Amino acid sequence: MGKSSSMAVAEKISWYCAVFAAMMLLMNSFQVAEEGSTEIVEQQQPSMMITGYPDRRPACDEIYEVKEGETLQTISEKCGDPYIVEGNPHIHDHDDLFPGLLIRITPSF
């Protein structure tokens, strides 16, 4: 008798898991449909990162191209990455910076 009751419990749990999985798939399909909609959404412009405001995004992408007249200090302030040299082994000092150089930016939040 103990075996049949444990079998019934196992079947019931299996049924609940199947229903749960089906609901998750159904919810996921609605989410994908929303993401694929053709509505025109106004994109936010990147803004300077402001300390204390986690909803602000840094002004730089992960890969940044150095512009004319920029220094490690100005890029660090602009992009919110105080450790540019540590994240870019090809930069040994500030003299290694030149326009067109690609560097990795890791903003600190």
N, C-alpha and C positions, 0 to 999 in steps of 0.2 A: 504494500500500500504506500509506503514511503517513496518508492521509486516512481510510481505513477503521479503522485502529487508534485514531486520535483520536476517531472517531465512536463506537467501542465504549467508550472511556473516558468520553466525554460521556454516553452512555446509562447507564453504570454509576453515574456521579456523580448523574445525574438520579434514578435508582432509589433510591439511598441518601438523597437529599434527600426524596423522597416518603415513604419509610419513616420517616424522622426526623420529618417533619411529622405523619404519622399517629400516631406515638407521643406527640408533644407534645399533640395534640388529645385523645388517650385519657387521658393523665395529667391534663390540665386538667379533663376531665369528672369524674374521681374527686375532684379537689380541690373542685370546685363542689358535688358531692354531699355531701362532708364538711361544707362550710360551711352547707349547707341542711338539715342533720340536725336532728331535733327534740329532741335531748338538752338537758337543763336544765344550763346551765353557770353556776356561781357567778361573778358579776361582781366584779372587784376594785374596791374603793372608791378614789377618787382620794386620793393621799397627798401630803404636803408634799414638794417636791423637795429632796433632800439632796445637797449637793455631793459628788462622788466616787462616787455610786451612780446610774449611767445607767439602771438598770431602774426607778427611781422616776419617777412621772409628776407633773407639777405639779398643784396643787390647784385650778387655775382653767381654765375653757374659754377658747377664743380670744376670744370676746366675753364681757365681764364686766360685770355690773350692780353699780354702786356701792351699798353698803349704808349705813345711818345710822351716823354716827360714824367712818367710814373716812377715811383720808388717803392721799395718794399713797405715803407711806412704808409704811404698813401693807399696802396692796395690793401694792406692790412686793415686800415681804418675803414675803407670803403666796403670791404667784403666781410669784415668781422672775423678774420683769421689771424690771430697773433703769432701763429707758428708756421708761417709760410715756408721758411727755410727747412724746418724739420720734415715737412711733408713733401719736399721736392729735393731729392738728393743731387740733382744736377745744378742746384744753386748753392754755391759755397760761401759767397758773400754778396754784398749789394752791387758790386761791380759786374756780376754775372747777369744782371737784368738788362734786357734790350727790347725794343719794340718788336712785337710778333712772337716773342717767347711764350710758350704755353706752360702754365703752371696749374697745379692742383690746389683747389681751395677747399678747406674744411672749416666752415664757420663754427665758432663756439657759441652754444646757446646758453 
